[in-house]
């Protein structure tokens, strides 16, 4: 199966970066240890420093289903490529546990890249627990990795979890306009939750984010 993320990375690198990726690239014939893979996954930013994503790459990412592709940098593209590739060498039954370990042991940028990859991995519904857990973080980069420009929550989250994510986005001052599929997932319950949040803010003498009215307006529409 074609890996558009890999196609972009391999087309953009040469010299030492290409030599490194040749060594780091997971082989379908050779079982990968999580330790070896995490070293490669973590080394992406340093090894690919200076490599830029082009306009053609952004178009390819968009065609592959990436939302907000213009904001993707080569390190995220490469990490999604590596994660997609390594799962070829990992038994299907072990995918979810393997991906969770990569996530848990990564830094914030690595965790955000894992979350951005979930829709593009085999059997994406198997990562629901990981995605929901990620919404509990107070680390902005990680929360944005799952909540912003990511098709996964709208496609897989139960209503209660999706609504909680949207309310947390308001609380963390993350624009709900970046929540993919919000208009399609907006419900009367989400509108009620947003209204209650706004009422609580007013009662406390605090300003009410504009996103509250936006959410209520979606339900009214």
N, C-alpha and C positions, 0 to 999 in steps of 0.2 A: 504494500500500500504506500502511495506517495506521502512523503512527509514534507509539506510546504515550508515548515520552519527550518528543517534541515537544508532544503534546497537554497534558502536565502543565506544561511550561514556559510555553507560551502562555497557559494558564489562570491562571497564578499571577502574571504580571507586568503592570504598567501604567506609565504615566508615562515617565520617562527610560529605564528598563530596556526597556520595550517599543519605544521609539523606536530604541534601540541594536540590539535584536535584529532589528527590521525591516531595518536597514541591513546587519547581519552575516549574516542568514539566507542560506544558499547557494541560488542559483537554478538550477533544472534546465535553464534555457535558456541560462545563461551559464557558460562554463568557469571553473573556480575555480583560481587560482594557489595553490600551497602556502603562499606567503608571506602572502597575504591571509587564507587560512583559518587559519593558525597564529596570526595576530594576534587573530582572533576567538576562537579556541579558548583562547588564553592569557588573554584579557580577561574571561572568564566570571565568575571569582570576584569581581573588582572591580565589574563591571557589575551583577551580580545579588545583591550584598551585601544582606542583610536579608530576602530572599525565602525562605520556609520551605516545606518539603514537608509536606503534610497527611496525615491518616490515610487519606483516600480515595486520595491519590496512592500511598501505600504499598501499598494494596490493588491498585491498577492495575498497579504495578510487579511485584507478586507474580504477578498474573494473566498478565503478559507474560513470566514466567519468571525474574525477578530473584530470586536467593537472598540472604537477609539484607537485604531491601528497607528495613527499618526503619533501617538504618545509612546509607542513601544520602542525600546532601545535594543541594541544587538545582544546585550546580556540576557534580557528576558526571552528574546527569540531563541537564543542558543540554549537556554535552560529548558524551554518547552521542547525543543528538538531533542535534547539529550534524554529528557524524561520519557518522551514518546518512544525513543529508540531503545532505551534500556528495558522497557517492559516487554519487548520482543524476547528478551533473554530471561525473563522472570515468568514463572508459571502463572497462569491466569488467576488461580485461586489466591496467589500471594500478592497480587497487584496492590490491593488496598492497603495492606500492611506495609508494603515496601514504600509506597508513596507517603503514607503517614510518617514513617521514620525520616524520610528525606525532609518533609515539612518540619517536624519537631526539632530536628537537629540543625536546621538552617538559620541564617540570620534573617533580619526582617525583609530584605530584598529577595532573598531566596524563597522565603515563605510566600511572599506576594506572587512570585513567579509560579510556584506550585499551584496556588489558587487560580491564577489566570489560565493554567493549563487544563483544568479539570474537564471542561467541555470537550476537549480534544483528545482525551484518553479513552481507551476501550472501556465500555461499560461505565459511563460517567455516573450513573445512578449509585454506584458502589461507594462513591466518595461523599455521600450526603452528610454523614456524621462529621467528617473532617471539615466540610464547608460550614456547617452549622456551628461547630466549635469555634471556627475562626471568627465568627461574628461576635464572640464574647471578648475579643481582644480590645484593649484601649490604645494599641499602637496604630497610629493613623495609616502608615504605609500598608500594614497587613490588612486592616479593615477595608481600605480602599481596594486591595487586591481581590476581595470577594464581592464587595458591594458595588463597585463602580465599573462601568463599561465591561461587565461580565455577564454573559447570558446564563450562567449556571443557576443562580438563585431563582430567576423567573421560570426556568424550565423544570427545576427539581424541588424547590423548597415547598413544604406544606404552608398553608395560608398563615398560620400563627407565626412560623419562623420568618417568613417573608415580611410580614407586618412589623415584627420586632426589629428586623434589620433596617427597615425604612425609618422607623422611629429613632433608632440609634444613629442613623446617618444625620438626622436633624440635630440630635443631641451633640454629635461630634462636629457639627458645622460642615458636613460634607453635603454638597449639592445633591438633592434627590433627583435632579435632572440627569445625573449620571447613572442612575439605577436602571439598568436595561429591563425593558418589559414592564415598567411601572404602570403605564396606562392600562395595559392588558390585565394586570394583577390587582388593580385598585378595587377595593370593595367598600361596602358600607361600614364594615368593622374597622378597616384602616382609617377611614374618614373620622369615625368616632374617636379612635385612639389619638389621631392628630388634633382633633378639636379639644379633647381632654388635656392634651399636652399644652396647647395654647392657653387654655383657661388657667391651668396651673401656673404658667409663666406670668400671666397677667395678675393673678392673685398674689404672686410674690413680688410684684412690681418690676418684673423683668420684661425685656422686649421679646416679641414673638417672631421667630424666623419667618420669612416670606414663604418658605417651603410648606409651612402648615396650610396656608391658604391654597397653595398649589395642589396639595393632596386632597383637600376637601373639594376643590373644584373638579378634580378628576372624577370623583364619585358622582358629583352633581351632573357632569356631562354624560 
